[in-house]
Amino acid sequence: MDLRACPTDRLAVVRTVGLIDDDRLRLRNLGVREGAVVEVVNRSPFGACVLALGADRVALDAATCARIEVEVGS
């Protein structure tokens, strides 16, 4: 599932980041990369979300969220 469908307050593992190289590198530098454990802590009505990566928070727009595939933990 992509981040737009990921439930809030559940841990998820990033499986793929389907963005062009520059955008993928920017997210990688922020900690959003394959294998990273993230948590959607807030979501806007239009699909944007705020991710928790450890103690850090990263806000992503809806188009970016649609390109990041995650697997929700049990």
BALUMDREN-730340 format. One record per atom (N, C-alpha, C): residue in three letters; x, y, z; residue number from 1; atom name. Coordinates in steps of 0.02 Angstrom, whole numbers, plus 50000, padded with zeros to 5 digits. Example, Ala and Ser with C-alpha at 12.3 -4.5 7.8 and 13.67 -1.06 7.14 Angstrom:
<atoms>
{resn: ALA | xx: 50660 | yy: 49716 | zz: 50390 | resi: 1 | name: N}
{resn: ALA | xx: 50615 | yy: 49775 | zz: 50390 | resi: 1 | name: CA}
{resn: ALA | xx: 50660 | yy: 49835 | zz: 50390 | resi: 1 | name: C}
{resn: SER | xx: 50642 | yy: 49888 | zz: 50354 | resi: 2 | name: N}
{resn: SER | xx: 50684 | yy: 49947 | zz: 50357 | resi: 2 | name: CA}
{resn: SER | xx: 50645 | yy: 50002 | zz: 50394 | resi: 2 | name: C}
</atoms>
This chain:
<atoms>
{resn: MET | xx: 50042 | yy: 49941 | zz: 50000 | resi: 1 | name: N}
{resn: MET | xx: 50000 | yy: 50000 | zz: 50000 | resi: 1 | name: CA}
{resn: MET | xx: 50044 | yy: 50062 | zz: 50000 | resi: 1 | name: C}
{resn: ASP | xx: 50017 | yy: 50117 | zz: 49976 | resi: 2 | name: N}
{resn: ASP | xx: 50057 | yy: 50179 | zz: 49978 | resi: 2 | name: CA}
{resn: ASP | xx: 50041 | yy: 50217 | zz: 50043 | resi: 2 | name: C}
{resn: LEU | xx: 50078 | yy: 50269 | zz: 50055 | resi: 3 | name: N}
{resn: LEU | xx: 50070 | yy: 50306 | zz: 50118 | resi: 3 | name: CA}
{resn: LEU | xx: 50002 | yy: 50338 | zz: 50126 | resi: 3 | name: C}
{resn: ARG | xx: 49967 | yy: 50352 | zz: 50070 | resi: 4 | name: N}
{resn: ARG | xx: 49900 | yy: 50381 | zz: 50075 | resi: 4 | name: CA}
{resn: ARG | xx: 49852 | yy: 50334 | zz: 50109 | resi: 4 | name: C}
{resn: ALA | xx: 49863 | yy: 50269 | zz: 50102 | resi: 5 | name: N}
{resn: ALA | xx: 49818 | yy: 50219 | zz: 50131 | resi: 5 | name: CA}
{resn: ALA | xx: 49842 | yy: 50192 | zz: 50198 | resi: 5 | name: C}
{resn: CYS | xx: 49902 | yy: 50210 | zz: 50217 | resi: 6 | name: N}
{resn: CYS | xx: 49931 | yy: 50184 | zz: 50280 | resi: 6 | name: CA}
{resn: CYS | xx: 49894 | yy: 50212 | zz: 50340 | resi: 6 | name: C}
{resn: PRO | xx: 49873 | yy: 50169 | zz: 50386 | resi: 7 | name: N}
{resn: PRO | xx: 49837 | yy: 50194 | zz: 50445 | resi: 7 | name: CA}
{resn: PRO | xx: 49883 | yy: 50236 | zz: 50489 | resi: 7 | name: C}
{resn: THR | xx: 49853 | yy: 50284 | zz: 50524 | resi: 8 | name: N}
{resn: THR | xx: 49893 | yy: 50325 | zz: 50570 | resi: 8 | name: CA}
{resn: THR | xx: 49910 | yy: 50284 | zz: 50633 | resi: 8 | name: C}
{resn: ASP | xx: 49963 | yy: 50305 | zz: 50665 | resi: 9 | name: N}
{resn: ASP | xx: 49985 | yy: 50276 | zz: 50729 | resi: 9 | name: CA}
{resn: ASP | xx: 50000 | yy: 50202 | zz: 50725 | resi: 9 | name: C}
{resn: ARG | xx: 50023 | yy: 50179 | zz: 50666 | resi: 10 | name: N}
{resn: ARG | xx: 50046 | yy: 50110 | zz: 50657 | resi: 10 | name: CA}
{resn: ARG | xx: 50115 | yy: 50113 | zz: 50625 | resi: 10 | name: C}
{resn: LEU | xx: 50160 | yy: 50071 | zz: 50646 | resi: 11 | name: N}
{resn: LEU | xx: 50227 | yy: 50069 | zz: 50616 | resi: 11 | name: CA}
{resn: LEU | xx: 50222 | yy: 50035 | zz: 50548 | resi: 11 | name: C}
{resn: ALA | xx: 50262 | yy: 50061 | zz: 50501 | resi: 12 | name: N}
{resn: ALA | xx: 50264 | yy: 50032 | zz: 50434 | resi: 12 | name: CA}
{resn: ALA | xx: 50336 | yy: 50035 | zz: 50409 | resi: 12 | name: C}
{resn: VAL | xx: 50353 | yy: 49988 | zz: 50365 | resi: 13 | name: N}
{resn: VAL | xx: 50420 | yy: 49986 | zz: 50336 | resi: 13 | name: CA}
{resn: VAL | xx: 50415 | yy: 50010 | zz: 50264 | resi: 13 | name: C}
{resn: VAL | xx: 50458 | yy: 50056 | zz: 50244 | resi: 14 | name: N}
{resn: VAL | xx: 50459 | yy: 50081 | zz: 50176 | resi: 14 | name: CA}
{resn: VAL | xx: 50487 | yy: 50026 | zz: 50131 | resi: 14 | name: C}
{resn: ARG | xx: 50450 | yy: 50007 | zz: 50080 | resi: 15 | name: N}
{resn: ARG | xx: 50471 | yy: 49955 | zz: 50033 | resi: 15 | name: CA}
{resn: ARG | xx: 50500 | yy: 49985 | zz: 49969 | resi: 15 | name: C}
{resn: THR | xx: 50468 | yy: 50035 | zz: 49940 | resi: 16 | name: N}
{resn: THR | xx: 50495 | yy: 50068 | zz: 49880 | resi: 16 | name: CA}
{resn: THR | xx: 50481 | yy: 50142 | zz: 49882 | resi: 16 | name: C}
{resn: VAL | xx: 50526 | yy: 50180 | zz: 49852 | resi: 17 | name: N}
{resn: VAL | xx: 50516 | yy: 50252 | zz: 49843 | resi: 17 | name: CA}
{resn: VAL | xx: 50520 | yy: 50264 | zz: 49768 | resi: 17 | name: C}
{resn: GLY | xx: 50462 | yy: 50271 | zz: 49737 | resi: 18 | name: N}
{resn: GLY | xx: 50458 | yy: 50277 | zz: 49664 | resi: 18 | name: CA}
{resn: GLY | xx: 50460 | yy: 50348 | zz: 49639 | resi: 18 | name: C}
{resn: LEU | xx: 50515 | yy: 50382 | zz: 49653 | resi: 19 | name: N}
{resn: LEU | xx: 50523 | yy: 50452 | zz: 49632 | resi: 19 | name: CA}
{resn: LEU | xx: 50585 | yy: 50459 | zz: 49588 | resi: 19 | name: C}
{resn: ILE | xx: 50590 | yy: 50515 | zz: 49553 | resi: 20 | name: N}
{resn: ILE | xx: 50650 | yy: 50527 | zz: 49513 | resi: 20 | name: CA}
{resn: ILE | xx: 50710 | yy: 50535 | zz: 49560 | resi: 20 | name: C}
{resn: ASP | xx: 50769 | yy: 50527 | zz: 49532 | resi: 21 | name: N}
{resn: ASP | xx: 50830 | yy: 50524 | zz: 49573 | resi: 21 | name: CA}
{resn: ASP | xx: 50839 | yy: 50583 | zz: 49621 | resi: 21 | name: C}
{resn: ASP | xx: 50827 | yy: 50644 | zz: 49598 | resi: 22 | name: N}
{resn: ASP | xx: 50838 | yy: 50702 | zz: 49642 | resi: 22 | name: CA}
{resn: ASP | xx: 50790 | yy: 50701 | zz: 49701 | resi: 22 | name: C}
{resn: ASP | xx: 50727 | yy: 50685 | zz: 49688 | resi: 23 | name: N}
{resn: ASP | xx: 50678 | yy: 50682 | zz: 49743 | resi: 23 | name: CA}
{resn: ASP | xx: 50692 | yy: 50623 | zz: 49789 | resi: 23 | name: C}
{resn: ARG | xx: 50712 | yy: 50566 | zz: 49761 | resi: 24 | name: N}
{resn: ARG | xx: 50729 | yy: 50508 | zz: 49802 | resi: 24 | name: CA}
{resn: ARG | xx: 50788 | yy: 50524 | zz: 49847 | resi: 24 | name: C}
{resn: LEU | xx: 50838 | yy: 50558 | zz: 49820 | resi: 25 | name: N}
{resn: LEU | xx: 50897 | yy: 50576 | zz: 49860 | resi: 25 | name: CA}
{resn: LEU | xx: 50877 | yy: 50625 | zz: 49917 | resi: 25 | name: C}
{resn: ARG | xx: 50834 | yy: 50673 | zz: 49901 | resi: 26 | name: N}
{resn: ARG | xx: 50812 | yy: 50721 | zz: 49953 | resi: 26 | name: CA}
{resn: ARG | xx: 50777 | yy: 50684 | zz: 50010 | resi: 26 | name: C}
{resn: LEU | xx: 50732 | yy: 50637 | zz: 49993 | resi: 27 | name: N}
{resn: LEU | xx: 50697 | yy: 50599 | zz: 50045 | resi: 27 | name: CA}
{resn: LEU | xx: 50746 | yy: 50553 | zz: 50083 | resi: 27 | name: C}
{resn: ARG | xx: 50793 | yy: 50524 | zz: 50046 | resi: 28 | name: N}
{resn: ARG | xx: 50842 | yy: 50480 | zz: 50078 | resi: 28 | name: CA}
{resn: ARG | xx: 50882 | yy: 50519 | zz: 50131 | resi: 28 | name: C}
{resn: ASN | xx: 50900 | yy: 50581 | zz: 50114 | resi: 29 | name: N}
{resn: ASN | xx: 50937 | yy: 50623 | zz: 50162 | resi: 29 | name: CA}
{resn: ASN | xx: 50895 | yy: 50640 | zz: 50223 | resi: 29 | name: C}
{resn: LEU | xx: 50828 | yy: 50639 | zz: 50215 | resi: 30 | name: N}
{resn: LEU | xx: 50783 | yy: 50652 | zz: 50271 | resi: 30 | name: CA}
{resn: LEU | xx: 50767 | yy: 50589 | zz: 50310 | resi: 30 | name: C}
{resn: GLY | xx: 50790 | yy: 50531 | zz: 50285 | resi: 31 | name: N}
{resn: GLY | xx: 50778 | yy: 50468 | zz: 50320 | resi: 31 | name: CA}
{resn: GLY | xx: 50724 | yy: 50424 | zz: 50290 | resi: 31 | name: C}
{resn: VAL | xx: 50690 | yy: 50449 | zz: 50237 | resi: 32 | name: N}
{resn: VAL | xx: 50638 | yy: 50409 | zz: 50204 | resi: 32 | name: CA}
{resn: VAL | xx: 50671 | yy: 50369 | zz: 50149 | resi: 32 | name: C}
{resn: ARG | xx: 50686 | yy: 50306 | zz: 50164 | resi: 33 | name: N}
{resn: ARG | xx: 50720 | yy: 50262 | zz: 50116 | resi: 33 | name: CA}
{resn: ARG | xx: 50696 | yy: 50191 | zz: 50126 | resi: 33 | name: C}
{resn: GLU | xx: 50710 | yy: 50148 | zz: 50078 | resi: 34 | name: N}
{resn: GLU | xx: 50691 | yy: 50078 | zz: 50083 | resi: 34 | name: CA}
{resn: GLU | xx: 50717 | yy: 50049 | zz: 50148 | resi: 34 | name: C}
{resn: GLY | xx: 50674 | yy: 50014 | zz: 50184 | resi: 35 | name: N}
{resn: GLY | xx: 50692 | yy: 49983 | zz: 50247 | resi: 35 | name: CA}
{resn: GLY | xx: 50681 | yy: 50026 | zz: 50308 | resi: 35 | name: C}
{resn: ALA | xx: 50668 | yy: 50091 | zz: 50298 | resi: 36 | name: N}
{resn: ALA | xx: 50656 | yy: 50135 | zz: 50356 | resi: 36 | name: CA}
{resn: ALA | xx: 50589 | yy: 50119 | zz: 50388 | resi: 36 | name: C}
{resn: VAL | xx: 50588 | yy: 50124 | zz: 50454 | resi: 37 | name: N}
{resn: VAL | xx: 50526 | yy: 50115 | zz: 50492 | resi: 37 | name: CA}
{resn: VAL | xx: 50496 | yy: 50184 | zz: 50503 | resi: 37 | name: C}
{resn: VAL | xx: 50434 | yy: 50193 | zz: 50480 | resi: 38 | name: N}
{resn: VAL | xx: 50400 | yy: 50257 | zz: 50485 | resi: 38 | name: CA}
{resn: VAL | xx: 50332 | yy: 50249 | zz: 50518 | resi: 38 | name: C}
{resn: GLU | xx: 50304 | yy: 50305 | zz: 50539 | resi: 39 | name: N}
{resn: GLU | xx: 50237 | yy: 50305 | zz: 50567 | resi: 39 | name: CA}
{resn: GLU | xx: 50201 | yy: 50367 | zz: 50541 | resi: 39 | name: C}
{resn: VAL | xx: 50142 | yy: 50359 | zz: 50513 | resi: 40 | name: N}
{resn: VAL | xx: 50102 | yy: 50416 | zz: 50492 | resi: 40 | name: CA}
{resn: VAL | xx: 50069 | yy: 50443 | zz: 50555 | resi: 40 | name: C}
{resn: VAL | xx: 50087 | yy: 50504 | zz: 50575 | resi: 41 | name: N}
{resn: VAL | xx: 50061 | yy: 50533 | zz: 50637 | resi: 41 | name: CA}
{resn: VAL | xx: 50005 | yy: 50582 | zz: 50624 | resi: 41 | name: C}
{resn: ASN | xx: 50000 | yy: 50607 | zz: 50562 | resi: 42 | name: N}
{resn: ASN | xx: 49947 | yy: 50654 | zz: 50546 | resi: 42 | name: CA}
{resn: ASN | xx: 49935 | yy: 50652 | zz: 50471 | resi: 42 | name: C}
{resn: ARG | xx: 49874 | yy: 50664 | zz: 50451 | resi: 43 | name: N}
{resn: ARG | xx: 49856 | yy: 50663 | zz: 50380 | resi: 43 | name: CA}
{resn: ARG | xx: 49807 | yy: 50719 | zz: 50366 | resi: 43 | name: C}
{resn: SER | xx: 49816 | yy: 50752 | zz: 50308 | resi: 44 | name: N}
{resn: SER | xx: 49770 | yy: 50805 | zz: 50288 | resi: 44 | name: CA}
{resn: SER | xx: 49713 | yy: 50774 | zz: 50247 | resi: 44 | name: C}
{resn: PRO | xx: 49658 | yy: 50810 | zz: 50239 | resi: 45 | name: N}
{resn: PRO | xx: 49603 | yy: 50783 | zz: 50199 | resi: 45 | name: CA}
{resn: PRO | xx: 49621 | yy: 50771 | zz: 50126 | resi: 45 | name: C}
{resn: PHE | xx: 49674 | yy: 50803 | zz: 50101 | resi: 46 | name: N}
{resn: PHE | xx: 49692 | yy: 50797 | zz: 50031 | resi: 46 | name: CA}
{resn: PHE | xx: 49749 | yy: 50748 | zz: 50020 | resi: 46 | name: C}
{resn: GLY | xx: 49769 | yy: 50709 | zz: 50070 | resi: 47 | name: N}
{resn: GLY | xx: 49817 | yy: 50656 | zz: 50061 | resi: 47 | name: CA}
{resn: GLY | xx: 49888 | yy: 50669 | zz: 50084 | resi: 47 | name: C}
{resn: ALA | xx: 49904 | yy: 50731 | zz: 50102 | resi: 48 | name: N}
{resn: ALA | xx: 49970 | yy: 50745 | zz: 50128 | resi: 48 | name: CA}
{resn: ALA | xx: 49975 | yy: 50714 | zz: 50198 | resi: 48 | name: C}
{resn: CYS | xx: 50037 | yy: 50700 | zz: 50220 | resi: 49 | name: N}
{resn: CYS | xx: 50044 | yy: 50670 | zz: 50286 | resi: 49 | name: CA}
{resn: CYS | xx: 50108 | yy: 50693 | zz: 50320 | resi: 49 | name: C}
{resn: VAL | xx: 50109 | yy: 50682 | zz: 50385 | resi: 50 | name: N}
{resn: VAL | xx: 50169 | yy: 50694 | zz: 50425 | resi: 50 | name: CA}
{resn: VAL | xx: 50193 | yy: 50627 | zz: 50449 | resi: 50 | name: C}
{resn: LEU | xx: 50256 | yy: 50612 | zz: 50434 | resi: 51 | name: N}
{resn: LEU | xx: 50287 | yy: 50548 | zz: 50455 | resi: 51 | name: CA}
{resn: LEU | xx: 50331 | yy: 50559 | zz: 50515 | resi: 51 | name: C}
{resn: ALA | xx: 50331 | yy: 50510 | zz: 50560 | resi: 52 | name: N}
{resn: ALA | xx: 50379 | yy: 50508 | zz: 50614 | resi: 52 | name: CA}
{resn: ALA | xx: 50433 | yy: 50459 | zz: 50594 | resi: 52 | name: C}
{resn: LEU | xx: 50495 | yy: 50481 | zz: 50599 | resi: 53 | name: N}
{resn: LEU | xx: 50554 | yy: 50439 | zz: 50587 | resi: 53 | name: CA}
{resn: LEU | xx: 50597 | yy: 50446 | zz: 50650 | resi: 53 | name: C}
{resn: GLY | xx: 50586 | yy: 50403 | zz: 50698 | resi: 54 | name: N}
{resn: GLY | xx: 50619 | yy: 50411 | zz: 50762 | resi: 54 | name: CA}
{resn: GLY | xx: 50593 | yy: 50475 | zz: 50795 | resi: 54 | name: C}
{resn: ALA | xx: 50639 | yy: 50520 | zz: 50813 | resi: 55 | name: N}
{resn: ALA | xx: 50619 | yy: 50583 | zz: 50845 | resi: 55 | name: CA}
{resn: ALA | xx: 50604 | yy: 50638 | zz: 50794 | resi: 55 | name: C}
{resn: ASP | xx: 50618 | yy: 50625 | zz: 50730 | resi: 56 | name: N}
{resn: ASP | xx: 50608 | yy: 50675 | zz: 50677 | resi: 56 | name: CA}
{resn: ASP | xx: 50538 | yy: 50670 | zz: 50648 | resi: 56 | name: C}
{resn: ARG | xx: 50514 | yy: 50726 | zz: 50619 | resi: 57 | name: N}
{resn: ARG | xx: 50451 | yy: 50728 | zz: 50584 | resi: 57 | name: CA}
{resn: ARG | xx: 50463 | yy: 50755 | zz: 50514 | resi: 57 | name: C}
{resn: VAL | xx: 50431 | yy: 50725 | zz: 50464 | resi: 58 | name: N}
{resn: VAL | xx: 50438 | yy: 50746 | zz: 50394 | resi: 58 | name: CA}
{resn: VAL | xx: 50369 | yy: 50754 | zz: 50365 | resi: 58 | name: C}
{resn: ALA | xx: 50354 | yy: 50812 | zz: 50336 | resi: 59 | name: N}
{resn: ALA | xx: 50290 | yy: 50823 | zz: 50303 | resi: 59 | name: CA}
{resn: ALA | xx: 50298 | yy: 50810 | zz: 50228 | resi: 59 | name: C}
{resn: LEU | xx: 50251 | yy: 50772 | zz: 50199 | resi: 60 | name: N}
{resn: LEU | xx: 50253 | yy: 50754 | zz: 50128 | resi: 60 | name: CA}
{resn: LEU | xx: 50187 | yy: 50772 | zz: 50095 | resi: 60 | name: C}
{resn: ASP | xx: 50191 | yy: 50796 | zz: 50033 | resi: 61 | name: N}
{resn: ASP | xx: 50129 | yy: 50810 | zz: 49997 | resi: 61 | name: CA}
{resn: ASP | xx: 50098 | yy: 50746 | zz: 49971 | resi: 61 | name: C}
{resn: ALA | xx: 50036 | yy: 50750 | zz: 49949 | resi: 62 | name: N}
{resn: ALA | xx: 49998 | yy: 50691 | zz: 49928 | resi: 62 | name: CA}
{resn: ALA | xx: 50030 | yy: 50655 | zz: 49869 | resi: 62 | name: C}
{resn: ALA | xx: 50057 | yy: 50693 | zz: 49821 | resi: 63 | name: N}
{resn: ALA | xx: 50088 | yy: 50661 | zz: 49763 | resi: 63 | name: CA}
{resn: ALA | xx: 50149 | yy: 50620 | zz: 49783 | resi: 63 | name: C}
{resn: THR | xx: 50187 | yy: 50644 | zz: 49831 | resi: 64 | name: N}
{resn: THR | xx: 50245 | yy: 50607 | zz: 49855 | resi: 64 | name: CA}
{resn: THR | xx: 50222 | yy: 50546 | zz: 49894 | resi: 64 | name: C}
{resn: CYS | xx: 50172 | yy: 50553 | zz: 49936 | resi: 65 | name: N}
{resn: CYS | xx: 50145 | yy: 50497 | zz: 49975 | resi: 65 | name: CA}
{resn: CYS | xx: 50121 | yy: 50441 | zz: 49929 | resi: 65 | name: C}
{resn: ALA | xx: 50094 | yy: 50459 | zz: 49872 | resi: 66 | name: N}
{resn: ALA | xx: 50068 | yy: 50409 | zz: 49825 | resi: 66 | name: CA}
{resn: ALA | xx: 50124 | yy: 50367 | zz: 49794 | resi: 66 | name: C}
{resn: ARG | xx: 50186 | yy: 50392 | zz: 49795 | resi: 67 | name: N}
{resn: ARG | xx: 50242 | yy: 50358 | zz: 49764 | resi: 67 | name: CA}
{resn: ARG | xx: 50284 | yy: 50317 | zz: 49813 | resi: 67 | name: C}
{resn: ILE | xx: 50265 | yy: 50318 | zz: 49877 | resi: 68 | name: N}
{resn: ILE | xx: 50302 | yy: 50281 | zz: 49928 | resi: 68 | name: CA}
{resn: ILE | xx: 50261 | yy: 50222 | zz: 49950 | resi: 68 | name: C}
{resn: GLU | xx: 50286 | yy: 50162 | zz: 49937 | resi: 69 | name: N}
{resn: GLU | xx: 50252 | yy: 50100 | zz: 49956 | resi: 69 | name: CA}
{resn: GLU | xx: 50278 | yy: 50077 | zz: 50024 | resi: 69 | name: C}
{resn: VAL | xx: 50232 | yy: 50058 | zz: 50067 | resi: 70 | name: N}
{resn: VAL | xx: 50250 | yy: 50034 | zz: 50134 | resi: 70 | name: CA}
{resn: VAL | xx: 50215 | yy: 49969 | zz: 50150 | resi: 70 | name: C}
{resn: GLU | xx: 50241 | yy: 49935 | zz: 50199 | resi: 71 | name: N}
{resn: GLU | xx: 50210 | yy: 49874 | zz: 50226 | resi: 71 | name: CA}
{resn: GLU | xx: 50197 | yy: 49886 | zz: 50300 | resi: 71 | name: C}
{resn: VAL | xx: 50134 | yy: 49881 | zz: 50320 | resi: 72 | name: N}
{resn: VAL | xx: 50115 | yy: 49894 | zz: 50389 | resi: 72 | name: CA}
{resn: VAL | xx: 50131 | yy: 49833 | zz: 50431 | resi: 72 | name: C}
{resn: GLY | xx: 50163 | yy: 49845 | zz: 50489 | resi: 73 | name: N}
{resn: GLY | xx: 50179 | yy: 49791 | zz: 50535 | resi: 73 | name: CA}
{resn: GLY | xx: 50117 | yy: 49765 | zz: 50569 | resi: 73 | name: C}
{resn: SER | xx: 50123 | yy: 49706 | zz: 50598 | resi: 74 | name: N}
{resn: SER | xx: 50065 | yy: 49675 | zz: 50632 | resi: 74 | name: CA}
{resn: SER | xx: 50059 | yy: 49696 | zz: 50704 | resi: 74 | name: C}
</atoms>
